Amino acid sequence: MIDLLRLIKKAHSVIAKKAFLIKKKCLYFLPCCLGLAKTLIVFGGIYEIDQNVVINRK
């Protein structure tokens, strides 16, 4: 199983940091293959991030 905490520590993108400010209940950032966090897991569900804005709840 993937260690999500280690993944979080490696996701130092600006998008991830700004998304954290948007959703303070954030649990995990999942970096995509480009190294930018595009998916955000919060208590309410999974969100996609685009242009530093949470745009879509899955």
N, C-alpha and C positions, 0 to 999 in steps of 0.2 A: 504494500500500500504506500502511496506517495505521502511523504511527510509534509503536510500543508504548512506547518510553521516554518520549515526551511524554505519553502517556496515564497512565503511572504517576505522573508528577510532578503531574498534575492530580487524582489520586485520593487526596485527603487525608481520607477518611472514617475514623471511629473503627473501623468494621468492618474496613477494609483494614489499619489498623495492628495491630489485635488478631489478625487472621488471619496477618499477617506473623510475629507472635510465636509463633503456633501452628505454622506451617510455615516454619521458618527456611530451607528450600531454595527458597523462593518465587522465581519468575522474574518474573512479571507479575501485576498486578491489572487486570482489565477492568471498568471502571465501567459499570453498567447505565444505562438512560435516566433514572433518578432521581438519578444522581450517586453512588450507593453501590456499592462494589465487591461484586458478588455472585458473581463467578467468579474463581477463583484457579488460575493455571497453575503447577504445580510439576514437579519432575523426574519424579515418578511418575505424573502425569496431571493431569486437570482436576477441580477440586473446586467444589462449590457451597457458599456460605457463608450461614448463617441464624442470626440472633441471636448473632453473633460466634463461632459454632462451625462448623467444617467438618463438614458432615453427609452429603455424598454424593459419591462418586467416580464420574466419568463414564468 
